[in-house]
Amino acid sequence: MALTLVTGGTGHLGGDIVDRLVGAGRRVRVLARSPGVRGDVEWAAGDLATSAGLQDALLGVDTVIHAATFSPIARRGGVRPIDFFKSPSAVDVEGTERLLSLSGEAGVRHFLHVSIVGLDEATLPYARNKLAGERLVRGSALPWSVVRAMPFYYLLDRLLAGLGWLPAWPMPTARFNPVDTSDVADHVVACAFDGQRGERAEIGGPEDLDLVTLARHYQEARKMHRRICPIDVSEARARGMGLIVSSGVRGRLTWADWLKRRYPRAQPGEAERMLSGL
Ligand SMILES: NC(=O)c1ccc[n+]([C@@H]2O[C@H](COP(=O)([O-])OP(=O)(O)OC[C@H]3O[C@@H](n4cnc5c(N)ncnc54)[C@H](OP(=O)(O)O)[C@@H]3O)[C@@H](O)[C@H]2O)c1
């Protein structure tokens, strides 16, 4: 049976992609620095930042779904001043370059790269790394696909949680349409096996909302209250922050429904108690 290698298969999107591949009866190998426990996939120990294990991980692979990334902002759930100046590129640029080259040697027939909507105008160093990685894929001799997605709900949840200590939240009013990883995974897996290649439809969530509204829904779901201060930003600034509306495919799960699943039994004061324990 054809073998699919998923990089980042232990991450938020990658985990959902692996679930769908396994559910469809496909043979899956997951590249991971620390192999996980699930027994329905093959595990390949490897590190994109050093190339360790990549050659072995690619043995016999037909399709690569590259969903690994290293984003300090997503990991810690907050933006720090350093993030405006630099972001490590070892995974997203050099790692992607090595993976492409070794995929070529291994005879991979489809290399699907997961990327981000609006990268061309985004200003953060992490976004510039992602754009550089994407350009390597587009320039490669391999049959490739690029799927761009809007920001994920889990990241929005983390970033808003990180603001919990602030009594007032400044929120840009520009609209965008974040999306759930479950919807992105459906689209990525469809693109991986539909026989097409190249630039694929981008995917975003079902609703175009501004951060004022998204933050309000968040506070309602967590039964917390902080003052929300709307901030008007220019269109250019909004685009630089990735606050744009995607074209292409729309996911189905709304932010409000995602929050209901994430915080099914939130009680008044609970968020405050959690935050005071931080
Ligand atoms: N988050 C968003 O809002 C968003 C929006 C649009 C597109 N995307 C894109 O979607 C993809 C998945 O994002 P995500 O947020 O789901 O990522 P994530 O949850 O942060 O997971 C990242 C994955 O990359 C792996 N990884 C990190 N460093 C590695 C290394 N040195 N070697 C091998 N694997 C390594 C991680 O493995 P470990 O378990 O070893 O750390 C993890 O499995 C990325 O391409 C991202 O750019 C994300």
The ligand as an SDF file (V2000), in Angstrom:
LIG
                    3D

 48 52  0  0  0  0  0  0  0  0999 V2000
   -1.0490   27.6640   13.8560 N   0  0  0  0  0  0  0  0  0  0  0  0
   -1.6700   28.3700   12.9230 C   0  0  0  0  0  0  0  0  0  0  0  0
   -2.4910   29.2710   13.2160 O   0  0  0  0  0  0  0  0  0  0  0  0
   -1.4140   28.0780   11.4640 C   0  0  0  0  0  0  0  0  0  0  0  0
   -2.1430   28.7650   10.4830 C   0  0  0  0  0  0  0  0  0  0  0  0
   -1.9480   28.4570    9.1360 C   0  0  0  0  0  0  0  0  0  0  0  0
   -1.0070   27.5070    8.7750 C   0  0  0  0  0  0  0  0  0  0  0  0
   -0.2860   26.8840    9.7680 N   0  0  0  0  0  0  0  0  0  0  0  0
    0.6910   25.8830    9.3470 C   0  0  0  0  0  0  0  0  0  0  0  0
    0.1460   24.6000    9.6500 O   0  0  0  0  0  0  0  0  0  0  0  0
    1.2100   23.6860    9.9630 C   0  0  0  0  0  0  0  0  0  0  0  0
    0.9530   23.0700   11.3360 C   0  0  0  0  0  0  0  0  0  0  0  0
    0.8520   24.1020   12.3080 O   0  0  0  0  0  0  0  0  0  0  0  0
    0.4220   23.7570   13.8200 P   0  0  0  0  0  0  0  0  0  0  0  0
    0.0430   25.0520   14.4550 O   0  0  0  0  0  0  0  0  0  0  0  0
   -0.5530   22.6200   13.8300 O   0  0  0  0  0  0  0  0  0  0  0  0
    1.8200   23.2810   14.3910 O   0  0  0  0  0  0  0  0  0  0  0  0
    2.1610   22.7650   15.8810 P   0  0  0  0  0  0  0  0  0  0  0  0
    0.9560   22.3100   16.6050 O   0  0  0  0  0  0  0  0  0  0  0  0
    3.0500   23.8140   16.5090 O   0  0  0  0  0  0  0  0  0  0  0  0
    3.0380   21.4880   15.5670 O   0  0  0  0  0  0  0  0  0  0  0  0
    4.2980   21.6000   14.9760 C   0  0  0  0  0  0  0  0  0  0  0  0
    4.8180   20.2240   14.6400 C   0  0  0  0  0  0  0  0  0  0  0  0
    6.1250   20.3640   14.0680 O   0  0  0  0  0  0  0  0  0  0  0  0
    6.9830   19.4520   14.7210 C   0  0  0  0  0  0  0  0  0  0  0  0
    8.3650   19.9260   14.7840 N   0  0  0  0  0  0  0  0  0  0  0  0
    8.8240   21.0710   15.3490 C   0  0  0  0  0  0  0  0  0  0  0  0
   10.1680   21.1080   15.2670 N   0  0  0  0  0  0  0  0  0  0  0  0
   10.5520   19.9660   14.6390 C   0  0  0  0  0  0  0  0  0  0  0  0
   11.8230   19.4150   14.2510 C   0  0  0  0  0  0  0  0  0  0  0  0
   12.9750   20.0490   14.5540 N   0  0  0  0  0  0  0  0  0  0  0  0
   11.8490   18.2310   13.6130 N   0  0  0  0  0  0  0  0  0  0  0  0
   10.6990   17.5630   13.3360 C   0  0  0  0  0  0  0  0  0  0  0  0
    9.4720   18.0240   13.6780 N   0  0  0  0  0  0  0  0  0  0  0  0
    9.4050   19.2130   14.3190 C   0  0  0  0  0  0  0  0  0  0  0  0
    6.4110   19.3490   16.1250 C   0  0  0  0  0  0  0  0  0  0  0  0
    6.9010   18.1710   16.7230 O   0  0  0  0  0  0  0  0  0  0  0  0
    7.3240   18.1110   18.2700 P   0  0  0  0  0  0  0  0  0  0  0  0
    6.1840   17.4100   18.8840 O   0  0  0  0  0  0  0  0  0  0  0  0
    8.5730   17.3380   18.2600 O   0  0  0  0  0  0  0  0  0  0  0  0
    7.5210   19.5030   18.7660 O   0  0  0  0  0  0  0  0  0  0  0  0
    4.9280   19.3040   15.8510 C   0  0  0  0  0  0  0  0  0  0  0  0
    4.5260   18.0100   15.4970 O   0  0  0  0  0  0  0  0  0  0  0  0
    2.4960   24.5180    9.8580 C   0  0  0  0  0  0  0  0  0  0  0  0
    3.0050   24.4100    8.5660 O   0  0  0  0  0  0  0  0  0  0  0  0
    2.0110   25.9350   10.0920 C   0  0  0  0  0  0  0  0  0  0  0  0
    2.8640   26.9180    9.5380 O   0  0  0  0  0  0  0  0  0  0  0  0
   -0.4690   27.1330   11.0890 C   0  0  0  0  0  0  0  0  0  0  0  0
  1  2  1  0
  2  3  2  0
  2  4  1  0
  4  5  1  0
  4 48  2  0
  5  6  2  0
  6  7  1  0
  7  8  2  0
  8  9  1  0
  8 48  1  0
  9 10  1  0
  9 46  1  0
 10 11  1  0
 11 12  1  0
 11 44  1  0
 12 13  1  0
 13 14  1  0
 14 15  2  0
 14 16  1  0
 14 17  1  0
 17 18  1  0
 18 19  2  0
 18 20  1  0
 18 21  1  0
 21 22  1  0
 22 23  1  0
 23 24  1  0
 23 42  1  0
 24 25  1  0
 25 26  1  0
 25 36  1  0
 26 27  1  0
 26 35  1  0
 27 28  2  0
 28 29  1  0
 29 30  1  0
 29 35  2  0
 30 31  1  0
 30 32  2  0
 32 33  1  0
 33 34  2  0
 34 35  1  0
 36 37  1  0
 36 42  1  0
 37 38  1  0
 38 39  2  0
 38 40  1  0
 38 41  1  0
 42 43  1  0
 44 45  1  0
 44 46  1  0
 46 47  1  0
M  CHG  2   8   1  16  -1
M  END
$$$$
